[in-house]
Amino acid sequence: MTTHLTFDELAALMKSGAGVTVDPKVLEARTEATFADYGLDSLGLLGIVGELENRSGSPMPPDAEQSRTPHEFVGLINSVLTAGA
């Protein structure tokens, strides 16, 4: 993983970690759609946060799993990843 989480990477994590398949372009385009709209629950999001922590070797913000939308999540994760770069 780079120092920047993309919607492509998030879509791949959603599929591998929670079995939720979504087009990355849809994730990026639908700015107000929630994770629930895509069928991803808080447990699935927590798994994604854990995977990102494992990949980056850094803790993610404690409130990352409470993000409501992919846009909110990507912005929050990228603020941590770019600060540590």
Phi and psi in degrees as a GROMACS rama.xvg file:
@    title "Ramachandran Plot"
@    xaxis  label "Phi"
@    yaxis  label "Psi"
@TYPE xy
-85.458  -168.992  THR-2
-89.5856  21.4399  THR-3
-148.745  120.949  HIS-4
-84.0279  125.902  LEU-5
-100.709  166.286  THR-6
-68.0441  -29.1676  PHE-7
-61.8817  -46.1183  ASP-8
-66.1482  -40.8483  GLU-9
-62.1059  -43.7938  LEU-10
-61.0587  -40.422  ALA-11
-65.4976  -39.7643  ALA-12
-66.5828  -37.8467  LEU-13
-63.4992  -38.7001  MET-14
-72.5608  -48.2087  LYS-15
-73.5104  -34.7082  SER-16
-89.8061  -26.313  GLY-17
-134.153  -0.600814  ALA-18
71.7107  19.6669  GLY-19
-99.9618  118.337  VAL-20
-99.3808  124.74  THR-21
-147.726  143.382  VAL-22
-71.2024  126.919  ASP-23
-56.9059  -32.7731  PRO-24
-66.436  -34.4946  LYS-25
-68.6521  -42.5635  VAL-26
-55.7937  -43.7555  LEU-27
-73.3085  -36.1803  GLU-28
-78.8665  -35.1405  ALA-29
-91.7489  80.3856  ARG-30
-65.4202  -26.9501  THR-31
-97.6028  -5.5528  GLU-32
-68.2013  137.819  ALA-33
-92.0684  165.003  THR-34
-59.4389  -35.9888  PHE-35
-61.3417  -35.362  ALA-36
-60.2657  -28.6644  ASP-37
-92.5045  -4.14075  TYR-38
89.3795  16.3527  GLY-39
-101.102  122.462  LEU-40
-94.4185  179.363  ASP-41
-65.3553  -32.3235  SER-42
-66.6759  -41.1418  LEU-43
-62.757  -41.0608  GLY-44
-67.463  -36.536  LEU-45
-62.1525  -39.606  LEU-46
-62.8926  -38.1847  GLY-47
-66.104  -41.7771  ILE-48
-60.351  -44.779  VAL-49
-60.3124  -42.0308  GLY-50
-63.8701  -41.1802  GLU-51
-64.7833  -37.8971  LEU-52
-63.8207  -42.1516  GLU-53
-63.071  -43.4951  ASN-54
-68.7663  -40.2484  ARG-55
-87.8504  -20.8398  SER-56
73.988  13.7998  GLY-57
-130.294  148.243  SER-58
-70.8399  144.914  PRO-59
-90.9347  162.706  MET-60
-56.7462  142.153  PRO-61
-62.2897  -21.0367  PRO-62
-97.7699  8.52011  ASP-63
-60.0303  -38.9937  ALA-64
-73.8435  -4.37012  GLU-65
-97.1885  2.66869  GLN-66
-59.8533  138.735  SER-67
-90.4189  -34.3645  ARG-68
-122.33  156.133  THR-69
-57.7837  -37.3154  PRO-70
-63.6777  -43.6452  HIS-71
-61.8685  -44.5503  GLU-72
-63.5624  -49.9713  PHE-73
-60.1348  -43.2577  VAL-74
-61.4829  -43.7162  GLY-75
-65.9122  -47.1836  LEU-76
-63.283  -42.7502  ILE-77
-66.2768  -31.3207  ASN-78
-64.5772  -34.8948  SER-79
-75.4483  -45.2388  VAL-80
-64.7726  -40.931  LEU-81
-74.3504  -28.4057  THR-82
-69.5397  -31.2023  ALA-83
-87.1349  -5.2248  GLY-84
